[in-house]
Amino acid sequence: MLKRMRSDIQAVFDNDPAARGWFEVIFTYSGLHAIWNHRMAHFFYRHHWFTIARIISQASRFFTGIEIHPGARIGNRLFIDHGMGVVIGETCEIGDDVVIYQGVTLGGSGKEKGKRHPTIGNNVVIGSGAKILGSFKIEDQCNIGANSVVLKEVPFGSTVVGIPGRVVRQGGKRLDRLSHQMPDPVVDAMGLLQREIEQLQVEMKSLKEQLEAEKLPKE
């Protein structure tokens, strides 16, 4: 337990340049408090003391502004920066060395039973305000952009942005926007608008030439 607590504290120093010392981190970082409270709540949850587990999680939510369901499974060295408004659902699973910023929701997309929350791989960064909704996996080494809404699985080493979230970079390489394997609805819509504008310009030019021809004096 002490070894795991030390690794949680070290995760703060590894990810937050504003962290000055152990005393400050232990007593002032709400994300760290929420994680430690969750570990206690999860212990009672696994032993079917559900009411006690929920009381601990709700008390933690009141003091930290971070809501983690006691059933969620969290790996090592999770870092929650600032943390206000973070929500982590019951069947969510989070790997090691994950960074979560404020306002993130790891939630479900409906009222289905069983596994209904996302699985987050290792070394994933989730930007502030991002929403990951549904039972699918975010593979290792992914970056989820701020305020993105992710509704489907994300491949290894990808960067996701937008609403709905779309992969714009994978394996360190920018994706071809014309790829049929990974269609981009925003780019498709912009392309359609561009073609319509070009067609309107051609029609306006033709109409203008016709009007000018009608105004010419007859010989």
Sequence and secondary structure as in RCSB ss.txt:
>XXXX:A:sequence
MLKRMRSDIQAVFDNDPAARGWFEVIFTYSGLHAIWNHRMAHFFYRHHWFTIARIISQASRFFTGIEIHPGARIG
NRLFIDHGMGVVIGETCEIGDDVVIYQGVTLGGSGKEKGKRHPTIGNNVVIGSGAKILGSFKIEDQCNIGANSVV
LKEVPFGSTVVGIPGRVVRQGGKRLDRLSHQMPDPVVDAMGLLQREIEQLQVEMKSLKEQLEAEKLPKE
>XXXX:A:secstr
 HHHHHHHHHHHHHH TT   HHHHHHH HHHHHHHHHHHHHHHHHTT HHHHHHHHHHHHHHHS EE TT EE 
TT EESS TT EE TT EE SS EE TT EEE SSS SS  S EE SS EE TT EEESS EE TT EE TT EE
 S B TTEEEETTTTEEEEETTEE  TT SSS  HHHHHHHHHHHHHHHHHHHHHHHHHHHHHHHS   
